[in-house]
Amino acid sequence: MSKATRATRALEEAGIAFTVHSYDYDPDAEHIGLQAAAALGEDPARVLKTLMTLVDGRPACVIVPSDREVSMKKLAAALGAKSAQMMRPADAERATGYKVGGISPFGQMRKVPTVIEAAALEHEAVYINGGQRGLQVRLAPRDAQAALAAVVAPVVA
């Protein structure tokens, strides 16, 4: 598995300190984020999942702990919108250039509004997908927020 991806290159170009962590990706896992947390031996609250959504019909990215669900109402409010819904997997792959299970908020095909769950910033370090299945980057959540120019808001249900 290559540890150089568009995501890791984007972090390097932004001057963000991170480490790369590989794990055995299970394509049959019911919850990919929880499977990643278990494989890494980490608390699911520190292993964040990247979800692609449509907010008022436009692509947006939301990053939340792998053991939590997004409140679409809170997500819409965080971006000053009226509605939000999950993006279809095929559309998420086209929009990001990544495969589902390997979608990273870093190095996407085009920049989209991004929201990171406020509780994630309470941790010293978090894991976020590194741009391919079975690859996570560990970094300070404030660095992730800065690299993405992300809105920080409570968006979990």
Buried (B, 14 or more C-beta within 10 A) or exposed (E): EEEEBBBBEBBEEBEBEBEBBBBEBBEEBEEBBBBBBBBBEBBBBBBBBBBBBBBEEEBBBBBBBBBBEBBBEBBBBBBEBEEBEBBEEEEBBEBBBBEBBBBBBBBBEEEBBBBBBBBBBEBEBBBBBBBBBBBBBBBBBBBBBEBBEBBBBEBBE
